[in-house]
Amino acid sequence: MATLQIIEAVVDRLKRQIQTLAVENFPDKPSEYRLNHPNGALLVSYAGSHFGEIEGVGTVVQRQTITLSITVVMRLPNGSEGAVDVLDKVRAALIGFKPPDCHRKMWALNERFLDESAGIWQYALDMNTESILIEVVEDEPGALLTNLTMQDEYGRNEIRKMSDGTIIKEEFSL
């Protein structure tokens, strides 16, 4: 699972669903961000993850709850196309959306007022989705299986791998 792919899928979804606003990844330098779009912008960022208990036996398997934050940056707080109206539209676009590599659809976690400065209003909507985190298993050195014997009521089968790589199969009737 790649977190960046999930973020990009959410950005793409918002671009398709809400075409009247700029939709971008959250800026690297938020203090230098300037709203250039005449209506407003949606900024998508990774807010973090929570990990569940280990579910696998012998292999690490965990549930990963991923939180994305969508910052709504608007010139108006209320009215049609104001920040509150846009929050409703963002929720409608993302609730029930299933990003790649996730096994649960997105759901709303919380939303809050962030700031107003020079007539620019900012709210944040946090959304969750869930994926499964599985360890990358590396080959472990150890003894390799070279001889396999299978037996049932009809006979016995043996499969052997020789040191030169050849495989010998033998069947014995009972």
Secondary structure, DSSP 4 states (H G I P E B T S, - for coil): --HHHHHHHHHHHHHHH-TTSEEEEPPSSGGG----SSSEEEEEEEEEEEE-----SSS-EEEEEEEEEEEEEES-SSSTTSHHHHHHHHHHHHTT---TT-SEEEEEEEEEEEEEETTEEEEEEEEEEEEEEEPPPPPPPSPPP-EEEEEETTEEEEEEE-TTS-EEEEEEE-
